[in-house]
Amino acid sequence: MRVLARVEAALLCQTGYLFPWTPVLLATGIGLYFGIRAEPELRDYAGLAGLCVVLITVRRWLAPGVGSLAIGGG
């Protein structure tokens, strides 16, 4: 449990400095999209939208440092 506390403390220290990772994550998403062989169906997009809603909702009950990862995962 001590390791998780250290990870959470490290994430809290980086709260204002996570914005520069935006282009990296955006480029990763674009690369993954162009790497698939077929266009995703509407149900795939609906599933991703549902996952985003769930992660944003769950973020309220997570610790502040871990909540940032939930938003990033969505």
C-alpha positions, 0 to 999 in steps of 0.5 A: 500500500505504501507504493500506491501512496508514493504514486499518488503523491507523485501524480499530485505533484504533476497536476499542473504539468500534465498538459504537455503530454496532450500532443503525445497522447493525441498522436498515439490515438491518431496512430492507433486509429490509422493502424486498424484495418477497418472503420469502427462501427457505430457501436464501437463509438458508443462503447467508447463514449460509455466508457468515458462517461463511466470513467468521469463518474468514477473519478469522483470516488477516486483519490485526487492523484488517481482521478487524473489517470481516470480522466486520461484513460477516457 
